[in-house]
Every structure is written in structure tokens, then in C-alpha cells.
Amino acid sequence: MLSQTRGYRDCLGRFPTGVALISLSDQGCARAMTVNSFVSVSLEPRLILWSLDNNCSHYSLFLSASHFAVNVLAYDQQGLSIACARNNNLEVSGAHWRIAANGAPLVDGAVAHFECTMRQTIPAGDHQIILGEVTGFDMPRDEASLAFVRSQYAGL
Ligand SMILES: Cc1cc2nc3c(=O)[nH]c(=O)nc-3n(C[C@H](O)[C@H](O)[C@H](O)COP(=O)(O)O)c2cc1C
């Protein structure tokens, strides 16, 4: 069963994705977690989703956020991706950021930012689908994006 689970994850890993940080403000503290489940859902209205692991230690924080941002990482931000998969304190992870109009931190060095308002959470197996409406976006850097494929990072 274990090897089937590993095999299934390996099979999914052959689909290359980008890497993003989901960021939010928590009582004055800037927090972020690394995800590769970010995807566009609808252009009009502008809806995006990402999925949150039910076992994430900061599950309640990210599930209950009224506002958040999606920071699409650049090829040279692998270290930040690794750091924010371990510790969701942006300062501890060595990031610099500014606060967006919606109150969420926008991480410096990202190739794209999406400011979002939480619209819906949908239970789906061992994850929650987080549906957000995009209220602002920008492309602060014209660089290659960070990719994740076969459990490894790559530049695109
Ligand atoms: C490349 C990559 C992609 C990830 N994608 C997701 C994701 O889409 N959803 C998720 O809940 N966790 C994802 N994670 C794991 C979270 O970053 C990690 O579990 C989170 O920071 C909380 O860690 P903790 O529960 O050990 O505190 C990903 C990790 C990496 C390295």
C-alpha cells in the first residue's frame, strides 16, 4: 500500500507546476506557506484556488484568513520556497515584503502577485480547496519562474 502511495505521488510529480507562497498577516506578523496547488479557476470573475492540507500545522490560520496573497516565485527563490515549507514566519525565512491594499504581505523578488479575498472553502478529501477572488495583481519582475517537477526544483 505504501509503495502504491509513493507511486501515485511520483506519477502526479511528472506534472510540472509553478511554486507560490500563500501569504497573510496574522496580528502584525507576516506569514507564508509554500504551495504548488495554485491554479486559475475563472477569468470573469477572477477566481483562483489552492488546496490546504488538513494536517498542516497552521491549518486554522490559513483556512480562516479573510484576505491573502499569492506570490509566484522566481527561479532564484528556491531557498525561500524551502524555508516557507518549514517555517511560516516570513521574517525568519529571510524574506522582504510590503503590505498590499488588502493587508496581505507581497514578497519581494516574486515574478507575480495576486491579492485575494477569501470566497469559499470546500472540503475535498484530506485537503480543503481555498477559493479566492483576485482584487489586485502585478508582475514586479521579468524573470524565469520557479518550477517543481519529479520532487525537484527547476527554473522555467
Ligand atoms: C514544492 C512544495 C509544494 C507544496 N504544496 C503544498 C500545497 O499545495 N498545499 C499544502 O497544504 N501544502 C503544500 N506544501 C507543504 C507546505 O509548504 C507545508 O506543509 C507547510 O508549510 C506547513 O508545514 P508544517 O505543517 O510542517 O508546519 C508544499 C511544499 C512544497 C515544498
The ligand as an SDF file (V2000), in Angstrom:
LIG
                    3D

 31 33  0  0  0  0  0  0  0  0999 V2000
    7.0220   22.4810   -3.5420 C   0  0  0  0  0  0  0  0  0  0  0  0
    6.0430   22.3630   -2.3960 C   0  0  0  0  0  0  0  0  0  0  0  0
    4.6850   22.4580   -2.6480 C   0  0  0  0  0  0  0  0  0  0  0  0
    3.7440   22.3640   -1.6050 C   0  0  0  0  0  0  0  0  0  0  0  0
    2.4100   22.4880   -1.8840 N   0  0  0  0  0  0  0  0  0  0  0  0
    1.5070   22.4570   -0.8830 C   0  0  0  0  0  0  0  0  0  0  0  0
    0.1200   22.6760   -1.1560 C   0  0  0  0  0  0  0  0  0  0  0  0
   -0.2930   22.9130   -2.2860 O   0  0  0  0  0  0  0  0  0  0  0  0
   -0.7410   22.6410   -0.0900 N   0  0  0  0  0  0  0  0  0  0  0  0
   -0.3140   22.3860    1.1880 C   0  0  0  0  0  0  0  0  0  0  0  0
   -1.1500   22.3660    2.0970 O   0  0  0  0  0  0  0  0  0  0  0  0
    0.9900   22.1840    1.4760 N   0  0  0  0  0  0  0  0  0  0  0  0
    1.9130   22.2240    0.4640 C   0  0  0  0  0  0  0  0  0  0  0  0
    3.2390   22.0570    0.7400 N   0  0  0  0  0  0  0  0  0  0  0  0
    3.6640   21.8060    2.1360 C   0  0  0  0  0  0  0  0  0  0  0  0
    3.6260   23.0850    2.9410 C   0  0  0  0  0  0  0  0  0  0  0  0
    4.5090   24.0700    2.4340 O   0  0  0  0  0  0  0  0  0  0  0  0
    3.9680   22.7830    4.4180 C   0  0  0  0  0  0  0  0  0  0  0  0
    3.2840   21.6530    4.8180 O   0  0  0  0  0  0  0  0  0  0  0  0
    3.5010   23.9620    5.2150 C   0  0  0  0  0  0  0  0  0  0  0  0
    4.4690   24.9870    5.1020 O   0  0  0  0  0  0  0  0  0  0  0  0
    3.2310   23.6610    6.6710 C   0  0  0  0  0  0  0  0  0  0  0  0
    4.2360   22.8650    7.2250 O   0  0  0  0  0  0  0  0  0  0  0  0
    4.0110   22.2070    8.6660 P   0  0  0  0  0  0  0  0  0  0  0  0
    2.6640   21.5760    8.7020 O   0  0  0  0  0  0  0  0  0  0  0  0
    5.1320   21.1920    8.7720 O   0  0  0  0  0  0  0  0  0  0  0  0
    4.1410   23.3360    9.6560 O   0  0  0  0  0  0  0  0  0  0  0  0
    4.1940   22.1530   -0.2760 C   0  0  0  0  0  0  0  0  0  0  0  0
    5.5690   22.0660   -0.0170 C   0  0  0  0  0  0  0  0  0  0  0  0
    6.4830   22.1760   -1.0650 C   0  0  0  0  0  0  0  0  0  0  0  0
    7.9630   22.0990   -0.7540 C   0  0  0  0  0  0  0  0  0  0  0  0
  1  2  1  0
  2  3  1  0
  2 30  2  0
  3  4  2  0
  4  5  1  0
  4 28  1  0
  5  6  2  0
  6  7  1  0
  6 13  1  0
  7  8  2  0
  7  9  1  0
  9 10  1  0
 10 11  2  0
 10 12  1  0
 12 13  2  0
 13 14  1  0
 14 15  1  0
 14 28  1  0
 15 16  1  0
 16 17  1  0
 16 18  1  0
 18 19  1  0
 18 20  1  0
 20 21  1  0
 20 22  1  0
 22 23  1  0
 23 24  1  0
 24 25  2  0
 24 26  1  0
 24 27  1  0
 28 29  2  0
 29 30  1  0
 30 31  1  0
M  END
$$$$
